[in-house]
Amino acid sequence: MNIQTNKWHLSRRHMLRGIGASIALPVLNCMGAPGFPKPTSPKRSVFLYIPNGVNTLTWQIEKAGADYEFTSPMKSLEVHRAEVSPISGLHHPKSQAHHNCEKIWLTGEKVPANGGAFRNTVSADQIMAEAQGKFTRFPSLEMAVEGSSLAWSRDGIQLPAEHNVKSIFNRMFGEERGGKEVVRRRLARRGSILDAVLSDAKRVNQQFGSEDRTKLDEYLTAVRQVEVRTERADAWLEVPKPEIKKSESDRFTRQLNKSQVQMYHRLFYDLMVLALRTDMTRVITCMICSESNGGAIPDIGISQGRHQLSHHNGDPEQLRRLTQTDTFLVEQLSYFLSQLKENSDEEGCLLDTTQVLWGSGMSYGHSHGLANLPTIYAGGKKLGVKHGQHVDYNLPEIGKYTVDKPSAHYKIHGSPVDVEARLSNLLLTMIQRTGVETNQFQDSLRTMSEVVS
């Protein structure tokens, strides 16, 4: 973005007039004028979630190290062998989540198995957004092809996810309706309403019982988050949005038949690439489909959702179809990695500055197995990530896999083989790759040296 230096010498009061409070202008990606911090090289992260695990019988890679062979569902990743690390044996120690695995995939918090009261903790992506988001218009982008958001705030509140590609595109690149001053007045009115809500809530808070106060606190947290986003949106009004080619704009804003699943998935992936390429955000989460329903792929003749397929009861045809959907989803991941590799910015190809985590919070859907989670880590070469091997925490203890004996093989999905092989270890490693100085995330025990150069 080309912005004249004198724009940055506006006073904070002028930049934020109408909000009713003075806040510091965020560090903007296009800043370079005196008095503003120089933005760092982008350290990007994308999190992609699939529900209900996989067909572990056809998924499991049986050899560790660099000399491994991709199993049939993962064959499309062969072209990215040097940029990916399949990982076996990870788990979340607190997980009892059953069909709520997506809620804790990036937090590691405990969800009551009986569906009781639940308060989450901050997700890894939001910790990254605090470090990298100050340089971008959007600290993070929450998307969902189907299902809900993977992102949770510092207060354990779920951030809303956007399901409509057109809406996401317009939010990032569309013109502000009515111009900047109309938008600023609209934001000012929103700020006044939020002030009134907060004032009233504080006044009545002490009259409530403890349970009601907890609910009110959650509500007020959400209000404060809107307040922060409102103030940030006002500050960014002075920053021109990137110019997008009409052909790209037409593609993301036209009506698309959702029954064309591959095309629809790839539209989401292409929009992620565009958001990263233009540095509109450096942190993206995307739920590929819902844990409880969805996930049919009529393109390839699959009418059932992944939840239904995962409860296969050993039926060979259901297992075949589950493998078919696993293969399809990995093919879309491979497409995304290819697009990241083909698109560049001043730092080089996007895949080198973007780490991608693809996986599920469940391994074996039929019995809700929560160990040996299917996990693929990719990209991030310039973030100090190394790839090219199958990282396996099961084999040192079990010696070999018994996928030819399902009853024996399924045991490793019910309880972890290595209790210290935690998904939080990988999340901590990824957090550190984005410049966050911390030695702990949730129940992590260490970073994963196996994937750090």
ROVO-373781 format. One record per residue (C-alpha): x, y, z; residue in three letters. Coordinates in Angstrom, 3 decimals, decimal comma. Each point is the difference from the previous one (the first is absolute). Layout:
% ROVO-373781
         c1         c2         c3     r
          X          Y          Z   ALA
...
END
This chain:
% ROVO-373781
         c1         c2         c3     r
      0,000      0,000      0,000   MET
      1,325      3,437     -0,889   ASN
     -0,826      2,476      2,723   ILE
      1,389      3,484      0,294   GLN
      2,096      0,640      3,073   THR
     -1,975      3,050      1,090   ASN
     -3,084     -2,166      0,593   LYS
      1,730     -1,493      3,011   TRP
      0,464      3,381      1,683   HIS
     -3,706      0,318      0,721   LEU
     -0,701      0,269      3,684   SER
     -1,570     -2,922      1,814   ARG
     -2,935      2,213      0,886   ARG
     -0,595      0,764     -3,680   HIS
      0,426     -3,645     -0,971   MET
     -2,467     -1,162      2,619   LEU
     -2,470      2,851      0,178   ARG
     -3,490     -1,154      0,881   GLY
      1,071     -3,050      1,985   ILE
     -0,070      1,882      3,293   GLY
      3,413     -1,213      1,180   ALA
      3,587      0,347     -1,157   SER
      1,900     -3,157     -0,825   ILE
      3,335     -0,526     -1,698   ALA
     -0,109     -0,596     -3,725   LEU
      0,970     -3,633     -0,647   PRO
      3,285     -0,759     -1,708   VAL
     -1,011     -0,247     -3,658   LEU
      1,593     -2,265     -2,586   ASN
      0,608      2,869     -2,378   CYS
      1,599      2,236      2,613   MET
      3,523      1,143     -0,562   GLY
     -0,292      3,631      0,971   ALA
      2,071      1,451      2,853   PRO
     -1,482     -0,662      3,430   GLY
     -1,517     -3,356     -0,897   PHE
      1,572     -3,410      0,623   PRO
      1,281     -1,722     -3,101   LYS
     -2,071     -3,105     -0,753   PRO
      1,747     -3,337      0,309   THR
      0,198     -2,677     -2,671   SER
     -3,319     -1,862     -0,155   PRO
     -0,316     -3,120      2,129   LYS
     -3,249     -1,560     -1,138   ARG
     -2,092     -2,879      1,367   SER
     -3,015     -1,894     -1,348   VAL
     -2,016     -2,614      1,902   PHE
     -2,293     -2,407     -1,874   LEU
     -2,317     -2,384      1,840   TYR
     -1,731     -3,145     -1,237   ILE
     -2,579     -1,713      2,242   PRO
     -0,437     -3,561      1,295   ASN
      3,502     -1,302     -0,654   GLY
      0,942     -2,229     -2,933   VAL
     -0,074     -3,637     -1,104   ASN
      3,051     -0,891      2,063   THR
      0,449     -3,342     -1,789   LEU
      0,849      1,722     -3,282   THR
      1,398      3,198      1,503   TRP
      2,816     -1,230      2,228   GLN
      3,554      0,373     -1,341   ILE
      1,893     -3,032      1,293   GLU
      3,605      1,208     -0,194   LYS
      1,600      2,932      1,823   ALA
      2,707      2,346     -1,234   GLY
      0,758      1,340     -3,473   ALA
     -0,286     -3,300     -1,861   ASP
     -3,747     -0,379      0,459   TYR
     -2,744     -0,625     -2,525   GLU
     -3,186      2,038     -0,120   PHE
     -3,115     -2,129      0,412   THR
     -2,709      0,166     -2,656   SER
     -2,021      2,888      1,518   PRO
      3,173      2,117      0,187   MET
      1,495     -0,780     -3,433   LYS
     -0,780      3,483     -1,314   SER
      2,515      1,418      2,509   LEU
      2,896     -1,762     -1,710   GLU
      0,730      3,150     -2,030   VAL
      0,420      1,843      3,305   HIS
      2,109     -2,639      1,780   ARG
      2,749      2,506      0,794   ALA
     -2,531      2,447      1,497   GLU
     -2,180     -2,282      2,146   VAL
      0,297     -2,058      3,165   SER
     -2,652     -2,657      0,705   PRO
     -0,079     -0,482      3,785   ILE
     -1,271     -3,061      1,901   SER
     -0,706     -0,452      3,689   GLY
     -1,132      3,452      1,139   LEU
     -2,922      0,528      2,382   HIS
     -1,601      2,529      2,345   HIS
      0,300     -1,429      3,580   PRO
     -3,130      1,792      1,263   LYS
     -2,199     -0,962     -2,929   SER
     -3,302     -1,722      0,749   GLN
     -1,667      1,967     -2,724   ALA
     -1,828     -2,605     -2,128   HIS
     -1,759      2,214     -2,553   HIS
      1,450      3,237      1,361   ASN
      3,589     -0,679     -1,060   CYS
      0,126      3,068     -2,213   GLU
     -0,536      2,206      3,050   LYS
      3,275     -1,033      1,579   ILE
      2,156     -0,877     -3,005   TRP
      1,898      3,291      0,334   LEU
     -0,478      0,485      3,769   THR
      0,577     -3,405      1,628   GLY
     -2,619      0,813      2,652   GLU
     -2,257     -2,599      1,584   LYS
     -3,551     -0,356     -1,283   VAL
     -2,268     -1,951      2,379   PRO
     -0,952     -3,324     -1,578   ALA
     -3,580      0,380      1,253   ASN
     -0,463      3,355     -1,707   GLY
      0,053      2,044      3,225   GLY
      1,015      3,634      0,420   ALA
      3,127      0,842     -1,989   PHE
      2,307      3,022     -0,040   ARG
      2,788     -0,197     -2,528   ASN
      3,444      1,595      0,049   THR
      1,876      1,948     -2,651   VAL
      0,766     -1,788     -3,266   SER
      3,511     -0,125     -1,438   ALA
     -0,980      2,028     -3,065   ASP
     -1,093      2,940      2,136   GLN
      3,319      0,075      1,838   ILE
      1,658      0,186     -3,417   MET
     -2,435      2,726     -1,076   ALA
      1,075      2,136      2,949   GLU
      3,579     -0,084     -1,304   ALA
     -0,551      0,210     -3,768   GLN
     -3,430      1,654     -0,192   GLY
      1,234      3,470      0,934   LYS
      1,510      0,275     -3,486   PHE
     -3,145     -0,930     -1,941   THR
     -3,496      1,367     -0,567   ARG
     -1,499     -3,166      1,489   PHE
      1,856     -1,573      2,959   PRO
     -1,487     -3,348     -0,985   SER
     -2,537     -1,435     -2,396   LEU
     -2,544     -2,585      1,191   GLU
     -1,571     -2,058     -2,780   MET
     -2,144     -3,134     -0,239   ALA
     -1,045     -1,894     -3,106   VAL
     -2,437     -1,711      2,359   GLU
     -0,218      0,015      3,787   GLY
      1,206      2,532      2,553   SER
      3,124      1,942      0,878   SER
      3,257     -1,513      1,250   LEU
      1,104      3,267      1,636   ALA
     -0,437      0,923      3,677   TRP
      0,894      3,272      1,712   SER
      2,142      0,549      3,090   ARG
     -3,203     -0,165      1,999   ASP
     -1,022     -3,329     -1,514   GLY
     -2,707      1,490     -2,211   ILE
     -0,473     -1,521     -3,447   GLN
      0,633      2,469     -2,826   LEU
     -2,617     -0,131     -2,770   PRO
      0,909     -1,641     -3,304   ALA
     -1,090      1,202     -3,411   GLU
     -1,453     -2,601     -2,423   HIS
     -0,638      2,168     -3,053   ASN
      2,900      0,533     -2,401   VAL
     -1,591      3,111     -1,489   LYS
     -0,445      1,574      3,429   SER
      3,601     -0,765      0,965   ILE
      1,322      1,445     -3,246   PHE
     -2,091      3,170      0,287   ASN
      1,050      0,463      3,606   ARG
      3,666     -0,155     -0,989   MET
      0,027      1,712     -3,382   PHE
     -3,382      1,649     -0,598   GLY
     -0,627      3,735      0,067   GLU
     -1,437      1,522      3,164   GLU
     -3,663      0,811     -0,617   ARG
     -0,527      3,761     -0,020   GLY
      3,685      0,822      0,354   GLY
      2,270      0,329      3,024   LYS
     -1,954      2,692      1,828   GLU
     -3,270     -1,938     -0,172   VAL
      1,757     -3,096      1,294   VAL
      1,684      2,021      2,748   ARG
     -3,358      1,386      1,173   ARG
     -1,424     -3,516     -0,020   ARG
      2,921     -1,228      2,092   LEU
     -0,464      2,929      2,376   ALA
     -3,656     -0,924      0,537   ARG
      1,057     -3,591      0,666   ARG
      2,540      1,278      2,530   GLY
     -2,657      2,039      1,805   SER
     -2,323     -2,991      0,215   ILE
      2,811     -2,160      1,366   LEU
      0,813      2,646      2,628   ASP
     -3,633      0,007      1,120   ALA
     -0,150     -3,805      0,146   VAL
      3,163     -0,195      2,089   LEU
     -1,227      2,707      2,359   SER
     -3,377     -1,693      0,583   ASP
      1,597     -3,406      0,459   ALA
      2,429      1,242      2,634   LYS
     -2,887      1,581      1,905   ARG
     -2,079     -3,183      0,227   VAL
      2,838     -2,508      0,271   ASN
      0,074     -0,075      3,804   GLN
     -3,717     -0,825      0,176   GLN
      0,473     -3,380     -1,702   PHE
      0,850     -3,398      1,406   GLY
      3,349     -1,623     -0,828   SER
     -1,309     -1,995     -2,976   GLU
     -1,658      3,042     -1,552   ASP
      3,119      2,094      0,633   ARG
      2,040     -2,587     -1,893   THR
     -2,381      0,175     -2,955   LYS
      0,056      3,791      0,106   LEU
      3,802     -0,019      0,129   ASP
      0,116     -2,143     -3,160   GLU
     -2,396      2,412     -1,689   TYR
      2,035      3,044      1,048   LEU
      3,154     -1,636     -1,298   THR
     -1,638     -0,344     -3,400   ALA
     -1,096      3,657      0,173   VAL
      3,552      1,118      0,793   ARG
      1,291     -1,982     -2,959   GLN
     -2,452      1,837     -2,262   VAL
      1,193      3,252      1,550   GLU
      3,633     -0,791     -0,827   VAL
     -0,882     -1,018     -3,551   ARG
     -2,022      3,213     -0,408   THR
      2,904      2,193      1,080   GLU
      2,406     -1,931     -2,218   ARG
     -2,337      0,256     -3,011   ALA
     -0,146      3,770      0,437   ASP
      3,779      0,311      0,046   ALA
      0,373     -2,090     -3,165   TRP
     -2,424      2,214     -1,936   LEU
      2,970      2,201     -0,913   GLU
      1,804     -2,912     -1,647   VAL
     -0,956     -0,783     -3,614   PRO
     -0,868     -3,620     -0,715   LYS
      2,021     -1,917     -2,602   PRO
     -1,231      0,181     -3,569   GLU
     -1,292     -3,359     -1,214   ILE
     -0,318     -1,027     -3,640   LYS
     -3,569     -0,059     -1,282   LYS
      0,361     -3,653     -1,004   SER
      0,824     -0,902      3,630   GLU
     -2,779      2,184      1,345   SER
     -2,559     -1,571     -2,350   ASP
      1,082     -3,493      1,021   ARG
     -0,473      0,567      3,720   PHE
     -3,242      1,950     -0,242   THR
     -1,990     -2,093     -2,458   ARG
     -2,582     -2,518      1,145   GLN
      1,364     -3,532      0,275   LEU
     -1,828     -3,288      0,268   ASN
      1,117     -1,570      3,289   LYS
     -0,646     -3,466     -1,401   SER
      3,189      0,513     -2,017   GLN
      2,003     -0,833      3,097   VAL
      3,495     -0,030     -1,464   GLN
     -0,486      3,352     -1,685   MET
     -1,542      1,409      3,177   TYR
      2,850     -1,222      2,222   HIS
      2,589      1,369     -2,397   ARG
     -1,735      3,366     -0,042   LEU
      0,550      0,189      3,768   PHE
      3,634     -1,004     -0,414   TYR
      0,561      2,529     -2,785   ASP
     -1,497      2,726      2,180   LEU
      2,399     -0,964      2,801   MET
      2,909      0,298     -2,424   VAL
     -1,240      3,420     -1,124   LEU
     -0,338      1,188      3,607   ALA
      3,541     -1,144      0,789   LEU
      1,503      1,317     -3,247   ARG
     -1,409      3,479      0,624   THR
      0,981     -0,186      3,681   ASP
     -3,555      0,729      1,108   MET
      0,561     -2,550      2,755   THR
      2,701     -2,423      1,101   ARG
     -2,160     -2,386      2,025   VAL
     -2,865     -2,074     -1,431   ILE
     -2,149     -2,778      1,459   THR
     -2,453     -2,001     -2,081   CYS
     -2,406     -2,768      0,966   MET
     -0,311     -2,198     -3,077   ILE
     -3,278     -1,587      1,118   CYS
     -2,031     -0,526      3,155   SER
      0,686     -2,683      2,585   GLU
     -3,670     -0,930      0,306   SER
     -1,251      0,302     -3,594   ASN
      1,063      0,974     -3,477   GLY
      2,906     -1,100     -2,121   GLY
     -1,848     -1,755     -2,824   ALA
      1,909      0,116     -3,298   ILE
     -2,400     -0,596     -2,895   PRO
      2,850      0,784     -2,436   ASP
      1,429     -3,443      0,743   ILE
     -3,273     -1,784      0,712   GLY
      0,040      0,361      3,801   ILE
     -3,444      0,995      1,306   SER
      0,658     -0,753      3,674   GLN
      1,594      2,434      2,419   GLY
      3,285     -0,779      1,736   ARG
     -1,708     -0,645      3,324   HIS
     -2,133     -2,719     -1,520   GLN
      2,942     -1,508     -1,868   LEU
      2,211      0,029      3,091   SER
     -2,515     -2,216      1,844   HIS
      0,627     -2,796     -2,474   HIS
     -0,204     -2,964      2,407   ASN
      2,677     -1,690     -2,099   GLY
     -2,124     -0,065     -3,152   ASP
      2,452     -0,285     -2,944   PRO
     -2,030      2,247     -2,298   GLU
     -0,306      2,726      2,624   GLN
      3,734     -0,245      0,682   LEU
      0,722      0,276     -3,725   ARG
     -2,136      3,116     -0,226   ARG
      1,675      1,487      3,075   LEU
      3,411     -0,543     -1,596   THR
     -1,343      1,621     -3,158   GLN
     -0,990      3,125      1,934   THR
      3,349      0,017      1,853   ASP
      1,726     -0,079     -3,388   THR
     -2,156      2,837     -1,323   PHE
      0,730      2,229      3,006   LEU
      3,754     -0,583     -0,220   VAL
     -0,118      0,791     -3,721   GLU
     -1,490      3,397      0,866   GLN
      2,782      0,541      2,538   LEU
      2,547     -0,874     -2,673   SER
     -1,651      2,527     -2,331   TYR
      0,267      2,675      2,703   PHE
      3,695     -0,722      0,563   LEU
      0,572      0,222     -3,754   SER
     -1,689      3,405     -0,118   GLN
      2,105      1,231      2,911   LEU
      3,093     -1,206     -1,851   LYS
     -1,009      1,682     -3,264   GLU
     -0,843      3,380      1,540   ASN
      2,695      2,322      1,295   SER
      0,570      3,323      1,680   ASP
      3,206      1,930      0,670   GLU
      1,060     -2,719      2,467   GLU
     -0,247     -2,781     -2,587   GLY
     -2,596     -2,756     -0,443   CYS
     -2,816      0,062      2,534   LEU
      0,521     -3,615      1,045   LEU
      3,414      0,889      1,433   ASP
     -1,491      2,691      2,248   THR
     -3,193     -1,901      0,848   THR
     -0,261     -2,952      2,361   GLN
     -3,095     -2,154     -0,529   VAL
     -1,535     -2,430      2,489   LEU
     -2,599     -2,427     -1,385   TRP
     -1,679     -2,594      2,174   GLY
     -2,766     -1,151      2,303   SER
     -0,654     -0,154      3,725   GLY
     -1,225     -3,571     -0,421   MET
      1,793     -2,981     -1,505   SER
     -2,450     -2,891     -0,149   TYR
     -3,547      1,314     -0,331   GLY
     -1,847     -3,271      0,554   HIS
      1,008     -0,177      3,671   SER
      0,934      3,674      0,381   HIS
      3,710     -0,846      0,263   GLY
      1,907      3,056      1,187   LEU
      3,620     -1,196     -0,282   ALA
      2,336     -0,281     -3,007   ASN
     -1,649      3,023     -1,607   LEU
      0,396      0,321     -3,798   PRO
      2,361      2,938     -0,353   THR
      1,839      1,586     -2,920   ILE
      2,343      2,950      0,549   TYR
      1,226      1,888     -3,074   ALA
      1,878      3,082     -1,209   GLY
      1,803      2,637      2,024   GLY
      3,575     -0,496     -1,264   LYS
      0,868      3,660      0,657   LYS
     -1,552     -0,313      3,461   LEU
      2,598     -2,627      0,895   GLY
     -2,134     -3,063     -0,699   VAL
      1,486     -3,164     -1,521   LYS
     -1,879     -2,810     -1,711   HIS
      0,498     -3,131     -2,053   GLY
     -0,589     -2,712      2,576   GLN
     -2,802     -1,918      1,668   HIS
      0,199      0,934      3,681   VAL
     -1,335     -2,981      1,954   ASP
     -0,379     -0,206      3,789   TYR
     -1,633     -3,446     -0,042   ASN
      2,616     -2,190     -1,666   LEU
      2,731      0,283      2,670   PRO
     -2,331     -1,869      2,358   GLU
     -2,230     -2,169     -2,180   ILE
      2,704     -1,017     -2,503   GLY
     -2,380     -0,357     -2,957   LYS
     -3,568      0,738     -0,984   TYR
     -2,650     -2,709     -0,342   THR
     -2,363      1,575     -2,504   VAL
     -0,644     -3,495     -1,342   ASP
     -1,537     -0,830      3,388   LYS
     -2,578      2,748      0,598   PRO
     -0,923     -0,992      3,572   SER
      3,638      0,334      1,062   ALA
      0,700      3,097     -2,068   HIS
     -2,955      1,962      1,367   TYR
      1,411     -0,184      3,553   LYS
      2,569      2,701     -0,689   ILE
     -2,842      2,386     -0,814   HIS
     -1,725     -0,530      3,332   GLY
      2,930      1,014      2,201   SER
      3,365      1,607     -0,807   PRO
      3,035     -2,207     -0,457   VAL
      2,304      2,826      1,141   ASP
     -1,704      2,159      2,631   VAL
      2,536      2,773     -0,577   GLU
     -0,796      0,243     -3,729   ALA
     -2,419      2,897      0,270   ARG
     -1,599      2,104     -2,676   LEU
      0,737      2,978      2,254   SER
      3,716     -0,666     -0,556   ASN
     -0,517      0,611     -3,713   LEU
     -2,204      3,039      0,634   LEU
      2,682      1,461      2,282   LEU
      2,574     -0,584     -2,740   THR
     -2,199      1,790     -2,524   MET
     -0,658      2,885      2,386   ILE
      3,727      0,531      0,458   GLN
      0,493     -0,011     -3,794   ARG
     -2,111      3,169     -0,184   THR
      2,250      1,935      2,357   GLY
     -1,877     -0,538      3,259   VAL
      2,400     -0,390      2,915   GLU
     -1,518     -2,706      2,164   THR
      1,004     -3,438      1,235   ASN
     -3,484     -1,251      0,797   GLN
     -3,327     -0,545     -1,671   PHE
     -2,758     -1,800      1,874   GLN
      1,451     -3,381      1,115   ASP
      3,043      0,007     -2,293   SER
      3,140     -1,659      1,300   LEU
      2,481      1,122     -2,633   ARG
      0,293      1,232     -3,552   THR
      0,268     -2,499     -2,871   MET
      3,664      0,052     -1,002   SER
     -0,836     -2,486     -2,765   GLU
     -1,593      2,764     -2,101   VAL
      2,291      2,912      0,856   VAL
      3,100      0,732     -2,080   SER
END
